[in-house]
Structures are given as C-alpha cells and as structure tokens.
Amino acid sequence: MLIRAKAPLRISFCGGGTDVPPFPQQEGGCVLNATINRYAYATLRPRPDEQISVQSLDLGLSVNYSPEDKLTYDGKLDLVKAAILKFGGNHAPGFDLFLHTDAPPGSGLGSSSALMVSLVGVLKEYKSMSLTDYEIADLAYVIERKELEIQGGLQDQYAAAFGGFNFIEFFADHVVVNPLKISPDVINELQYRLLLCYTGATRLSSGIIQDQVKGYRQRESDTYQALLAIKRQTVEMKNALLRRRLDDFGAMLHEQWLQKKRMSAKISTSQIDELYDTARRHGALGGKITGAGGGGYLLLYCEFDKKHRVAEALKARGCTIADFAFEPAGLQVWQVNHDTSSQQP
C-alpha cells in the first residue's frame, strides 16, 4: 500500500506581509491568493521494520533513520524530521518517504509550506487521524514556524490546505478562510491576462522578513504605513475581483507592488526592477514578485493583445515563461493498493 498526497502551490495577489507576526496579532492581517496547478508531493510506503527512509528529489538527498537515531535539527531535511517527531517520532513501524515539488525552494510560490502540508497529509493518513483543513494548516504552520523557527507568514499553509481563490483573514488567536466564488469566465479571463515569469533567481526570505518585522516593531514610517496600505488594498482587490473589474485589479497589482517595496530594501533588486519596467513598457498594467521578494517568479497582468510582447521581451532578458492554470482543490490524499515492492515510490 502507498499513501500519496499533493498540495498545490499558490500565487499571492496582495496582502503578503500582513500575515507575518506580530502584525496580524496587533493589527489584523489579510491576503488574497489562489492556488495553481503546481504541487508539492509526498508518498509514504509502510515498511515491515522500524527503519525510516527519506528521499528528497528536490534536494538530491536520501537518508535513513533507525529507532536508535536521535532526530536532531542540523539543516538536513529538518522539515521532514520535525513532521516525523510531531507524529510520534521514529519509535513506531517504519516507512519510506519520497518527496518532490514542482518549484524550487525560494521561488515565492509557497513550495516549502505546501510540502509540509503534504507531509502532514500522508502522516495523518498513516496514523489514521481525522484532521480538518484548519487543523492541517495550523499544524503545518506550528511545525514550520514555531518548532523550526523558520520566519514567515501564515498564508502558505492555509492556501495549500484549502485550495482555490481565498480571502484569508488573520487575527490574534485564529484564522478565517473565506473561499471566493469566482465565475468561470472571470477565472478564464484572469488566467488569459496573467503572465508568470521565472526570473532565474531564488532567494531566502528570512532576511527580507527580518527587515519587515524590525521596521514594524520600531514603527518605522515606511514599513508601518506600507503594511497598513497593503491591508486596505487587499480588500479593494478582492472587491474588484468579485465585481469583475479585472483591469482595476491589474492596476492595483502595480499599486501594491509600490507599497511592498517600501517595506524592505531587499524586496526588489536592480534585476527585478529592470524586468518589471520592461514588462510595463511592453504592455503589463501591473505585477509583483511572488512571495517575500528578492527573486523567484514575476506575476504580471497584461493588456490582452500585448501579453505576447511582454513575454517576448522578458524571454529576451533570460527569463522563462511558466504556463499555469488555477487549481480549485487543496490538499488531496489517497491510497494506492497494489504491490510496488520492487518499484520506487
């Protein structure tokens, strides 16, 4: 028997940063995002012994643990070890884990958190635990942000667990996921007008987030005012989307990108600024770097008859255009009941 899970990656339209503590606890945060047809996958195969084997395709790592091994955090597959410890450690019937994602860490699509959600999915199924989407997202957040102390926000875990278009609100002691009912024609048009472009550079978000948190705590004018403005813009963008005002939505992408750059000097780079200016000159109404910033994917909303020109201009500067579609489903877990003893998971 195999247990498989996949959790979708996401693109964040607006609100990133307002989900990073302590802002949501003190001001209340909100984000507008949607999941796409790129995924983080986890496969678990039970073993007859007590060994645990983990293979990460993304990192090119393969490790084995026995019950005598102490799972310590040493920078090698710490996400996996933290999840295993949360579900009872390595003193139980063993299993093989096989992990991979459709985007590299640091891409800005929430791949690390989606992988954690997939891990929670296969492990809770293996342990015959019944968890709600909220409980899965919260557990993934606790493991990643509190147990491992990886700095970041809350939106990625909830997006991966729930899927679809969501307006997510963050409060001091709880999170509310508001699924948005977007008509198929609006989704199709939005997908037609959006361009997802890989800049060729990944980044570590921790330094960016440290800058943001420091600026907020010290009430530095630019950071504090930018976060408040982004929170307001997130509500406006959600309303524009629901009211089918897509060109307004695209223009708001530009306005929130200007605000986001105020939060930290590390959010953009000279390369990103040059690529963004190029896109705007060739027909993009607005856009942003996905995730915390510093690299990864550039998301652009284009005039419908100029999207191809934007794509050509960016490809000429070394970027890769990534095809995508919106994914309505969140975490999916299933079992494969056939003999795979001689096959890779």
Helices and strands as residue ranges (DSSP letters): E 2-14, H 23-26, E 29-46, E 52-56, E 61-65, H 78-86, E 95-101, H 111-126, H 133-141, I 142-147, H 155-162, E 165-170, E 175-179, H 184-193, E 194-198, H 206-217, H 221-242, H 246-261, H 270-282, E 284-289, E 297-302, H 307-315, E 320-321, E 332-336
